[in-house]
Amino acid sequence: MSFEAKYPDRCAECGDRIEPGEQVAYSDDELVHVACETEPQREDDPDEACGMCWLVHSGECF
């Protein structure tokens, strides 16, 4: 459930400031921007995908 922030704070997801009036929500007891909560966070960089198999892995594709 989202609500309007009344006080400045820091987003636990992206680290940016939360300003009064922005839409925020609690995620695991921490305050986050609503946009941060709904956007899936990718752990990998798409530029790191293997050109042969299109997987992201730590070694070369054989």
C-alpha distances in whole Angstrom, upper triangle without the diagonal:
4,7,11,13,15,18,19,18,18,16,16,16,19,20,20,20,17,18,17,15,14,10,9,6,8,10,13,12,13,12,12,12,9,13,14,11,12,15,18,20,23,25,29,30,31,35,36,36,39,42,43,41,37,36,35,37,39,42,44,44,48
4,7,9,12,15,16,15,16,14,15,15,17,18,18,17,13,14,14,12,10,6,5,4,8,10,14,13,13,10,10,9,7,11,12,10,11,15,17,19,23,25,28,29,31,34,35,35,39,41,43,41,37,36,35,37,39,42,44,45,48
4,6,9,12,14,14,15,14,16,17,18,19,18,16,12,12,11,9,8,6,6,6,9,13,16,14,14,11,11,10,9,12,14,13,14,17,20,22,26,28,31,32,33,36,37,38,42,44,46,44,40,39,37,40,41,45,47,47,51
4,6,9,11,12,14,14,16,17,18,18,16,14,10,10,7,5,6,5,6,9,12,15,18,16,15,11,11,10,10,13,15,14,16,19,22,23,27,29,32,32,34,36,38,39,43,45,47,45,41,40,39,41,42,46,48,49,52
4,6,7,9,11,11,14,16,16,16,14,11,8,7,5,5,6,6,6,9,11,14,17,15,13,9,10,9,11,14,15,15,17,19,22,23,26,28,31,32,34,36,37,39,43,45,47,45,42,40,38,40,41,45,47,48,52
4,7,9,13,14,17,19,19,18,16,13,10,8,5,6,8,10,10,12,14,17,20,17,15,12,13,13,15,17,18,18,21,23,26,26,30,31,34,35,37,39,41,42,46,48,51,49,45,44,42,44,45,48,51,52,55
4,6,10,12,15,17,17,16,14,11,8,7,5,8,10,12,11,13,14,17,19,16,14,11,13,13,15,18,18,19,22,23,26,26,29,30,33,34,36,38,39,41,45,47,50,48,45,43,41,43,43,47,49,50,54
4,7,10,13,15,15,13,11,7,5,5,6,9,9,12,11,14,15,17,19,17,14,11,12,12,15,17,16,18,21,22,24,24,27,28,31,31,34,35,36,39,42,44,47,46,42,41,38,40,40,44,46,48,52
4,7,9,12,12,10,9,6,5,7,9,12,11,12,10,12,12,14,16,14,11,8,9,10,14,16,14,16,19,20,22,21,24,25,28,29,31,33,34,36,40,42,45,43,40,38,35,37,37,41,43,45,49
4,6,9,8,6,6,5,5,9,11,14,12,13,11,12,12,13,15,13,10,8,8,9,13,14,12,14,17,17,19,18,21,21,24,25,28,29,30,32,36,38,41,40,36,34,32,33,33,37,40,41,45
4,5,6,5,6,6,6,10,12,14,11,11,9,10,10,10,12,12,8,6,5,6,10,11,8,10,13,14,15,14,17,18,21,22,25,27,28,30,33,36,38,36,33,31,29,30,31,35,37,38,42
4,6,6,8,10,10,14,16,17,14,14,11,11,9,9,10,10,6,6,5,8,11,12,9,10,14,14,15,13,16,16,20,21,24,26,26,28,32,34,37,35,32,30,27,28,29,32,35,37,40
4,6,8,11,11,15,17,18,15,14,11,11,11,9,11,12,9,8,6,8,10,10,6,8,11,10,11,9,12,13,16,18,20,23,23,25,28,31,33,31,28,26,24,25,26,30,32,33,37
4,6,9,10,14,17,18,14,14,12,13,14,13,15,15,12,11,8,8,11,10,7,10,12,11,12,10,13,13,16,17,19,21,22,24,28,30,33,31,28,26,23,25,26,29,32,33,37
4,7,9,12,16,17,15,15,13,14,14,14,15,15,12,10,9,10,13,13,10,13,16,15,16,14,16,16,19,19,22,24,24,27,30,33,36,34,31,29,26,28,28,32,34,36,39
4,7,9,13,15,12,13,12,14,15,15,18,17,13,11,9,9,13,12,10,13,16,15,17,15,18,19,21,21,23,25,26,28,32,34,37,36,32,31,28,30,31,34,36,38,42
4,6,10,12,10,12,11,14,15,16,18,17,13,11,10,9,13,13,12,15,17,17,20,18,21,22,25,25,27,29,30,32,36,38,41,40,36,35,32,34,34,38,40,41,45
4,7,9,7,9,8,11,13,14,17,16,12,9,8,7,11,12,11,13,16,17,19,19,22,23,26,26,29,30,32,34,37,39,42,41,37,36,33,35,36,40,42,43,47
4,6,6,9,10,13,15,17,20,18,15,12,11,10,13,14,14,16,18,19,22,22,25,27,29,29,31,33,35,37,40,42,45,44,40,39,37,39,40,43,45,46,50
4,6,9,10,13,15,18,21,19,16,13,13,11,13,15,16,18,20,21,24,24,28,30,32,32,34,36,38,40,43,45,48,47,43,42,40,42,43,46,48,49,53
4,7,9,12,15,18,21,20,17,14,13,11,12,14,16,17,18,20,23,24,28,30,32,32,34,36,38,39,43,45,48,46,42,41,39,42,43,47,48,49,53
4,6,10,13,16,19,18,15,12,10,8,9,10,12,13,15,16,20,20,24,26,29,29,30,33,34,36,39,41,44,42,38,38,36,38,39,43,45,46,49
4,7,11,13,17,16,14,10,9,6,6,8,11,11,12,14,18,19,22,25,28,28,29,32,34,35,38,40,43,41,37,36,34,37,38,42,44,44,48
4,7,10,13,12,10,7,6,4,5,8,9,9,11,13,16,17,21,23,26,27,28,31,32,33,37,39,42,39,36,35,33,35,36,40,42,43,46
4,6,10,9,8,6,6,6,6,10,10,8,10,13,15,17,20,22,25,27,29,32,32,33,37,39,41,39,35,34,32,34,36,39,42,42,46
4,6,6,5,5,6,9,9,12,11,9,12,15,16,17,20,22,25,27,29,32,32,33,37,39,41,39,36,34,32,33,35,38,41,42,45
4,5,5,6,7,10,10,12,10,7,11,13,14,14,17,18,22,24,26,29,29,30,34,36,38,36,32,30,28,30,31,35,38,38,42
4,6,8,10,13,13,16,13,11,14,16,16,16,19,19,23,25,28,31,30,31,34,37,39,36,33,31,29,30,31,35,38,38,41
4,7,10,13,14,17,15,13,16,18,19,18,22,22,26,28,31,33,33,34,38,41,42,40,37,34,32,33,34,38,41,42,45
4,6,10,12,14,12,11,15,16,17,16,20,20,24,26,28,31,31,32,36,39,41,38,35,33,31,32,33,36,39,40,44
4,7,9,12,10,10,13,15,17,16,20,21,24,26,28,31,31,33,36,39,41,39,36,34,31,33,34,38,40,41,45
4,6,8,7,7,10,12,13,13,17,18,22,23,25,28,28,30,33,36,38,36,33,31,29,31,32,35,38,39,42
4,5,5,6,9,10,13,13,17,19,22,23,24,27,28,29,33,35,38,36,32,31,29,31,33,36,38,39,43
4,5,5,6,9,12,13,17,19,22,23,24,27,29,29,33,35,37,35,32,30,29,31,33,37,38,39,43
4,5,5,6,10,11,14,17,20,20,21,24,26,26,30,32,34,32,29,28,26,29,31,34,36,36,40
4,6,5,8,8,12,14,17,18,19,22,23,24,28,30,33,31,27,26,24,26,28,31,33,34,38
4,6,8,9,13,15,18,20,21,24,25,26,29,31,34,31,28,26,25,27,29,32,34,35,38
4,6,9,12,15,18,19,20,23,24,25,28,30,32,30,26,25,24,27,29,32,34,34,37
4,6,9,13,15,16,16,20,21,21,25,27,29,27,23,22,21,24,26,29,31,31,34
4,6,10,12,13,14,18,18,18,22,24,26,24,20,19,18,20,23,26,27,27,31
4,6,9,11,12,16,16,17,20,23,25,23,19,18,16,18,20,23,25,26,29
4,6,7,9,12,12,13,17,19,21,19,16,14,12,15,17,20,22,22,26
4,7,10,12,11,12,16,19,21,19,16,13,11,12,14,17,19,20,24
4,6,9,7,9,12,15,17,16,12,10,7,10,11,15,16,17,21
4,5,6,8,11,13,16,15,12,11,8,11,13,15,16,17,21
4,5,6,9,11,14,13,9,9,8,11,14,16,16,16,20
4,6,9,10,13,13,10,11,9,12,13,15,15,15,19
4,6,9,12,12,9,8,6,8,9,11,11,12,16
4,6,9,8,5,5,5,8,10,11,11,11,14
4,5,6,5,5,6,7,10,9,8,7,11
4,6,6,8,10,11,13,12,10,9,12
4,6,8,11,12,14,12,10,7,9
4,5,9,10,13,12,10,7,10
4,7,9,13,13,12,10,13
4,6,10,11,10,9,12
4,7,9,10,10,14
4,6,8,8,12
4,7,9,12
4,7,9
4,6
4
